Amino acid sequence: MNIVVLVKQVPDTGAERTLSEADHTLDRESADPVLDEINERAAEEALTLKETVGADVTVVSMGPDSALDAVRKVLAMGADRGIHISDDRLRGADVVTTARVLAAAVRTVDDVDLVLAGDATTDGQAGAVPAAVADLLRLPPLTHARELTVDAGRVRVERETESGETTLDAPLPALVSVTEKINEPRYPSFKGIMAAKKKPVRTVGLDDLFPDADTAGHLVTRTRVVEAVPRPARAAGIRVTDDGSAGRRLAEYLIAQKLV
């Protein structure tokens, strides 16, 4: 069984995040880069399947040179090989471009049975890349999985969203995106960290993935932030002292705000 897990390096979720003044994109130099925590859970699920049903795990990440650290961490956790997509032309790539590039990288892996990803990265929170990758690869998308099983050439997930819980089942190959509830990622062991240094990682760019494409008209960022302003400070609330008229005053306030 061949599994590809998609991961991303993001600014530390515990640090304050800011936007660059030049183009209003996320300033990735203002916080330490880390492997996205939900993608880490996708990697853990891939490694669990490797241990239980037997699998070969390839980790794929798109990002600058520093993103190689994210690939190496998953290799230290137990993945077998990595693909690092690095190209200056991908800076600020939107959802469509990101999905097309990731899908192209997945196609370079032979006989893929399962693609795993986090349901949304913590920097952009678009939540659309996994489904877009599945569409481009013509794979059934099983998204928002909190539990996953593979058996007899099929994958089955328990899906949880704000609207309810659903059981999804599809034949392999397929793509599954996972939520933070699916597992607790392992820590890389010292042995794993040392072994990761010897595992193969292939670095590719747009010219490798799309040798015949017109990158000027095909692989571009289709959206642009024209303005960004700080969130306004929270205003002080209104305190109502109950002198017997608090209920009426509260009702009047709710009506004035068109909340009732």
Solvent accessible surface area in square Angstrom, and as a share of the most:
residue,aa,sasa,rsa
1,M,68,0.31
2,N,42,0.21
3,I,1,0.01
4,V,0,0.00
5,V,0,0.00
6,L,8,0.04
7,V,7,0.04
8,K,62,0.26
9,Q,20,0.09
10,V,2,0.01
11,P,3,0.02
12,D,49,0.25
13,T,61,0.35
14,G,74,0.71
15,A,40,0.31
16,E,143,0.64
17,R,70,0.26
18,T,59,0.34
19,L,89,0.44
20,S,24,0.15
21,E,166,0.74
22,A,101,0.79
23,D,56,0.29
24,H,48,0.21
25,T,46,0.27
26,L,37,0.19
27,D,40,0.21
28,R,97,0.36
29,E,163,0.73
30,S,55,0.35
31,A,12,0.09
32,D,103,0.54
33,P,66,0.41
34,V,56,0.32
35,L,15,0.07
36,D,1,0.00
37,E,86,0.39
38,I,19,0.10
39,N,5,0.03
40,E,25,0.11
41,R,40,0.15
42,A,0,0.00
43,A,0,0.00
44,E,15,0.07
45,E,16,0.07
46,A,0,0.00
47,L,3,0.01
48,T,48,0.28
49,L,11,0.06
50,K,63,0.27
51,E,115,0.51
52,T,95,0.55
53,V,75,0.43
54,G,38,0.36
55,A,18,0.14
56,D,46,0.24
57,V,0,0.00
58,T,4,0.02
59,V,0,0.00
60,V,0,0.00
61,S,0,0.00
62,M,32,0.14
63,G,19,0.18
64,P,85,0.53
65,D,115,0.59
66,S,44,0.29
67,A,1,0.01
68,L,58,0.29
69,D,93,0.48
70,A,3,0.02
71,V,0,0.00
72,R,75,0.27
73,K,73,0.31
74,V,0,0.00
75,L,0,0.00
76,A,10,0.07
77,M,10,0.04
78,G,20,0.19
79,A,0,0.00
80,D,34,0.18
81,R,94,0.34
82,G,2,0.02
83,I,6,0.03
84,H,5,0.02
85,I,0,0.00
86,S,28,0.18
87,D,30,0.16
88,D,138,0.71
89,R,118,0.43
90,L,15,0.07
91,R,175,0.64
92,G,44,0.42
93,A,27,0.21
94,D,22,0.11
95,V,47,0.27
96,V,71,0.41
97,T,3,0.02
98,T,24,0.14
99,A,1,0.01
100,R,74,0.27
101,V,0,0.00
102,L,14,0.07
103,A,0,0.00
104,A,7,0.05
105,A,0,0.00
106,V,5,0.03
107,R,137,0.50
108,T,59,0.34
109,V,29,0.16
110,D,112,0.58
111,D,117,0.61
112,V,27,0.16
113,D,42,0.22
114,L,0,0.00
115,V,0,0.00
116,L,0,0.00
117,A,6,0.04
118,G,4,0.04
119,D,20,0.10
120,A,17,0.13
121,T,31,0.18
122,T,23,0.14
123,D,27,0.14
124,G,56,0.53
125,Q,113,0.50
126,A,65,0.50
127,G,38,0.37
128,A,45,0.35
129,V,32,0.19
130,P,10,0.06
131,A,44,0.34
132,A,30,0.23
133,V,0,0.00
134,A,0,0.00
135,D,108,0.56
136,L,63,0.31
137,L,30,0.15
138,R,219,0.80
139,L,26,0.13
140,P,48,0.30
141,P,70,0.44
142,L,5,0.03
143,T,22,0.13
144,H,58,0.26
145,A,0,0.00
146,R,82,0.30
147,E,95,0.43
148,L,14,0.07
149,T,71,0.41
150,V,22,0.13
151,D,109,0.56
152,A,96,0.74
153,G,44,0.43
154,R,105,0.38
155,V,0,0.00
156,R,122,0.44
157,V,1,0.00
158,E,49,0.22
159,R,64,0.23
160,E,44,0.20
161,T,42,0.25
162,E,190,0.85
163,S,112,0.73
164,G,34,0.32
165,E,115,0.52
166,T,65,0.38
167,T,60,0.35
168,L,51,0.25
169,D,69,0.36
170,A,8,0.06
171,P,71,0.45
172,L,38,0.19
173,P,63,0.39
174,A,0,0.00
175,L,0,0.00
176,V,0,0.00
177,S,1,0.01
178,V,0,0.00
179,T,13,0.08
180,E,88,0.39
181,K,125,0.53
182,I,21,0.11
183,N,30,0.16
184,E,137,0.62
185,P,32,0.20
186,R,72,0.26
187,Y,205,0.78
188,P,32,0.20
189,S,65,0.42
190,F,154,0.64
191,K,168,0.71
192,G,15,0.14
193,I,79,0.40
194,M,87,0.39
195,A,43,0.33
196,A,4,0.03
197,K,134,0.57
198,K,184,0.78
199,K,47,0.20
200,P,83,0.52
201,V,36,0.21
202,R,112,0.41
203,T,83,0.48
204,V,10,0.06
205,G,12,0.11
206,L,1,0.00
207,D,92,0.48
208,D,94,0.49
209,L,21,0.10
210,F,34,0.14
211,P,103,0.65
212,D,142,0.74
213,A,36,0.28
214,D,98,0.51
215,T,32,0.19
216,A,86,0.66
217,G,61,0.58
218,H,42,0.19
219,L,10,0.05
220,V,57,0.33
221,T,60,0.35
222,R,111,0.40
223,T,98,0.57
224,R,195,0.71
225,V,76,0.44
226,V,110,0.63
227,E,124,0.56
228,A,42,0.32
229,V,111,0.64
230,P,120,0.75
231,R,222,0.81
232,P,114,0.72
233,A,98,0.76
234,R,233,0.85
235,A,88,0.68
236,A,102,0.79
237,G,73,0.70
238,I,128,0.65
239,R,218,0.79
240,V,56,0.32
241,T,97,0.57
242,D,107,0.55
243,D,111,0.58
244,G,75,0.72
245,S,24,0.15
246,A,19,0.15
247,G,55,0.53
248,R,141,0.51
249,R,94,0.34
250,L,94,0.47
251,A,46,0.36
252,E,90,0.40
253,Y,93,0.35
254,L,53,0.26
255,I,108,0.55
256,A,74,0.58
257,Q,95,0.42
258,K,180,0.76
259,L,120,0.60
260,V,122,0.70
